[in-house]
Amino acid sequence: MPELPEVEVVRAGLEPAVDGATIERVTVLDERSLRRHAGPSEDFTARLTSARLAAPRRRGKFLWVPLDDLRDRLVLLVHLGMSGQVLLRTPDAPLDRLTRIVIDLAHPVHGALRVDFVDQRVFGSMALDELVPAPDVEDDTVPRQVAHIARDPIDPAFDDERFLASLRRRRTTVKRALLDQTLVSGIGNIYADEALWAARIHADQPTETLSRPRARLLLEEVRLVLAKALAEGGTSFDAQYVNVNGASGYFSHSLNAYGRGGEPCRRCGTAIVRVAFMNRSSHFCPRCQRVRGSRGSRVE
């Protein structure tokens, strides 16, 4: 599933093409991709047609494109789900057979463009949503469907102290906390495993046993992993994640834990272990990453 780096790569790729563009036509080929839209497909297409778009924004794994005239304070909200792709195409390019929504644009600089929403598993979506005040920062707004999502660690408004205090109060295990989008957004299975490996913390370490220095180290490693993944265009294991030009990211070549079950730890040589976790998998080094201490006692 696309995580923060992958969604940010898509957002950055879309920005020069959609900022200032006008929507000329919207074609919904599969109404399942409007599951988050409060209305029929006719409402979606009618309200978007002729809208002028502003620069896209993102929070966690959601991205949205404001309507520049802010008609009814609306945005085009996009969630990639498990396999969603937002692709920039020329108007005459052939449609992928898995294309669900097509948006034809006219840009004052780039001319005619096409945005295709392609989704193999149809878990992703597009929707029109209303902007509401952000719950944590004055003079900021977010789509209503995103208001419950926490900021991510590379957001300039991310509050380190609030995160560290909330992490300590969670009374859960560390990886479950990292995947809780109401605590910190944008971190999925891949980058949680990578950050935990880098910080030498086991996924099942109770959050209340983490000392402040170790919790801060974990946050630092999360930021470093996300920054490196962004620089390398995200993580692609197959054709389901690509950027807006259809190119794959190459952070998969830099992974230290995720997907390396049975391979030697790059730090100590011990075989990486893969175990079941929340209908997914966790990957860790059993030597470098051990559950330490006990509930109620802090681990330095």
PAPADO-222307 format. One line per field, with one value per residue (C-alpha): residue number from 0; residue in one letter; x, y, z. Coordinates in steps of 0.2 Angstrom, whole numbers. Each point is the difference from the previous one (the first is absolute). Last residue first. Layout:
BEGIN
nr = (NUM,...) .
rest = (A,...) .
u = (X,...) .
v = (Y,...) .
w = (Z,...) .
END
This chain:
BEGIN
nr = (299,298,297,296,295,294,293,292,291,290,289,288,287,286,285,284,283,282,281,280,279,278,277,276,275,274,273,272,271,270,269,268,267,266,265,264,263,262,261,260,259,258,257,256,255,254,253,252,251,250,249,248,247,246,245,244,243,242,241,240,239,238,237,236,235,234,233,232,231,230,229,228,227,226,225,224,223,222,221,220,219,218,217,216,215,214,213,212,211,210,209,208,207,206,205,204,203,202,201,200,199,198,197,196,195,194,193,192,191,190,189,188,187,186,185,184,183,182,181,180,179,178,177,176,175,174,173,172,171,170,169,168,167,166,165,164,163,162,161,160,159,158,157,156,155,154,153,152,151,150,149,148,147,146,145,144,143,142,141,140,139,138,137,136,135,134,133,132,131,130,129,128,127,126,125,124,123,122,121,120,119,118,117,116,115,114,113,112,111,110,109,108,107,106,105,104,103,102,101,100,99,98,97,96,95,94,93,92,91,90,89,88,87,86,85,84,83,82,81,80,79,78,77,76,75,74,73,72,71,70,69,68,67,66,65,64,63,62,61,60,59,58,57,56,55,54,53,52,51,50,49,48,47,46,45,44,43,42,41,40,39,38,37,36,35,34,33,32,31,30,29,28,27,26,25,24,23,22,21,20,19,18,17,16,15,14,13,12,11,10,9,8,7,6,5,4,3,2,1,0) .
rest = (E,V,R,S,G,R,S,G,R,V,R,Q,C,R,P,C,F,H,S,S,R,N,M,F,A,V,R,V,I,A,T,G,C,R,R,C,P,E,G,G,R,G,Y,A,N,L,S,H,S,F,Y,G,S,A,G,N,V,N,V,Y,Q,A,D,F,S,T,G,G,E,A,L,A,K,A,L,V,L,R,V,E,E,L,L,L,R,A,R,P,R,S,L,T,E,T,P,Q,D,A,H,I,R,A,A,W,L,A,E,D,A,Y,I,N,G,I,G,S,V,L,T,Q,D,L,L,A,R,K,V,T,T,R,R,R,R,L,S,A,L,F,R,E,D,D,F,A,P,D,I,P,D,R,A,I,H,A,V,Q,R,P,V,T,D,D,E,V,D,P,A,P,V,L,E,D,L,A,M,S,G,F,V,R,Q,D,V,F,D,V,R,L,A,G,H,V,P,H,A,L,D,I,V,I,R,T,L,R,D,L,P,A,D,P,T,R,L,L,V,Q,G,S,M,G,L,H,V,L,L,V,L,R,D,R,L,D,D,L,P,V,W,L,F,K,G,R,R,R,P,A,A,L,R,A,S,T,L,R,A,T,F,D,E,S,P,G,A,H,R,R,L,S,R,E,D,L,V,T,V,R,E,I,T,A,G,D,V,A,P,E,L,G,A,R,V,V,E,V,E,P,L,E,P,M) .
u = (85,-15,-12,-9,-19,-2,16,18,6,-9,15,5,19,0,-17,2,-17,-14,-18,-14,-18,-17,4,18,6,19,15,17,16,15,14,14,2,-4,-5,-11,2,-15,-13,-14,6,-17,2,16,14,-8,11,-4,-19,4,-1,-16,-9,-4,-17,1,-11,11,-2,-7,-9,13,10,11,1,5,1,8,18,1,-17,6,15,-11,-12,14,8,-16,-4,17,-2,-16,8,14,-13,-8,17,4,-17,1,-10,-9,-17,0,1,14,-9,7,18,11,17,-3,5,-10,-15,1,0,-14,-11,5,-6,-16,-7,5,-9,-9,5,-12,-17,8,4,14,14,-10,-2,18,4,-11,-15,-3,-2,5,19,-4,-11,14,12,-12,-5,18,5,-15,-1,-3,15,-8,14,-5,-19,-14,-14,-16,-16,-3,3,-18,-5,14,13,2,13,-2,2,9,-6,-17,2,-15,-12,2,-14,2,-2,6,13,3,12,-6,-3,12,8,-2,4,-5,5,4,0,9,-3,11,16,0,-18,-6,-15,-5,-9,-4,-2,-7,1,15,4,0,13,-6,10,8,-9,-2,18,1,4,-3,-8,2,-10,6,-4,-10,6,-11,-4,-11,-5,-3,-15,-2,-18,9,18,4,16,-8,12,9,1,12,-3,14,6,-6,2,-2,-3,3,-16,-13,-12,-18,-8,-7,3,-18,-8,12,-2,-19,-3,11,-13,2,11,16,10,-5,3,12,-14,-8,11,3,-3,4,4,2,7,9,10,18,8,10,-4,15,14,-8,-3,18,1,-16,5,17,-9,-11,14,10,-15,-6,-6,-7) .
v = (17,-12,6,-11,-1,-14,-10,2,-3,-7,-4,8,-2,-19,-5,11,6,-2,1,-7,4,-5,10,-8,-17,-3,3,-2,7,-12,6,9,14,16,-5,-13,-16,-6,-12,14,14,8,14,0,10,7,10,-9,2,19,-1,9,-6,11,2,19,4,-11,-19,-12,-15,-5,-11,2,19,10,19,12,-2,17,-3,-17,8,14,-13,-11,15,7,-17,-1,16,-5,-16,10,11,-16,-7,17,1,-17,-14,-11,8,-4,-19,-7,-12,8,-2,15,1,18,-4,-17,10,13,-13,-11,16,5,-15,-3,17,17,15,6,2,-3,-1,-9,-15,-9,7,-5,-18,-1,6,-11,7,10,16,12,0,2,15,9,-3,6,16,4,-3,11,-1,17,-1,-17,-13,-10,-1,9,-10,-5,4,15,-10,-4,18,6,11,18,11,17,-7,-16,-16,-4,6,11,-9,-2,-9,-16,-5,-18,-11,-18,-14,-18,-4,-15,5,19,13,18,8,19,7,15,14,15,0,19,5,-18,-8,-16,-16,-11,-18,-12,-19,-5,-19,-3,14,13,4,17,13,13,-1,-9,3,-15,-1,-18,-10,-17,-3,16,15,13,16,15,13,15,10,16,3,6,3,10,-10,-17,-8,-16,-13,-14,-13,-12,11,18,6,16,3,18,8,-6,10,-8,-1,-18,-5,3,-8,-16,-4,4,-12,-13,-1,8,1,-5,-12,-15,9,-13,-13,11,-7,9,18,13,18,14,17,1,16,1,12,-13,-16,-4,8,-8,-18,-6,7,-8,-17,1,5,-15,-12,7,0,-18,-9,-17) .
w = (141,2,13,12,1,-12,0,-6,-18,-15,-11,-16,-5,3,-6,-16,-5,-13,4,-11,-4,6,16,2,-6,2,-11,8,-7,1,11,-9,12,-9,-17,8,-10,-11,6,-1,-10,-5,12,10,-8,-15,-12,-16,3,0,-19,-5,-15,-15,-8,-2,15,11,0,13,-6,-12,12,15,0,14,-1,-12,7,8,8,7,7,9,6,8,8,7,8,6,9,8,6,8,9,7,5,9,8,7,-8,13,-3,-18,3,-12,-12,-16,8,1,-8,-6,-18,1,7,-13,-14,7,2,-18,-8,11,-2,6,-7,15,19,14,-9,-14,12,-9,11,15,-6,-3,18,10,9,16,-10,13,-4,-19,5,9,-14,-13,9,3,-18,-7,-19,-7,-13,-6,-1,15,-7,7,8,-10,8,-11,-16,-5,3,-12,9,5,8,8,17,3,9,-6,-18,-4,-13,-19,-9,-10,-18,-2,-8,6,3,4,-18,0,-17,2,-14,2,-16,-1,-18,-6,-13,0,11,4,2,4,-7,9,-4,15,-2,14,2,-12,2,-19,-2,-11,-16,-1,-11,14,6,17,18,11,17,6,12,6,19,3,-10,9,-10,6,-13,11,4,10,-8,-15,6,-16,-1,2,12,-5,14,6,13,6,14,-4,-17,-11,-18,-8,-6,-12,-11,-1,-17,4,18,6,-15,0,19,0,-15,9,14,17,15,-8,10,-10,-16,-7,0,-13,-14,-16,7,-14,5,-13,-2,17,1,4,12,10,-9,-10,11,16,-6,2,17,5,-7,9,16,-2,-2,14,12,-3,-15,4) .
END
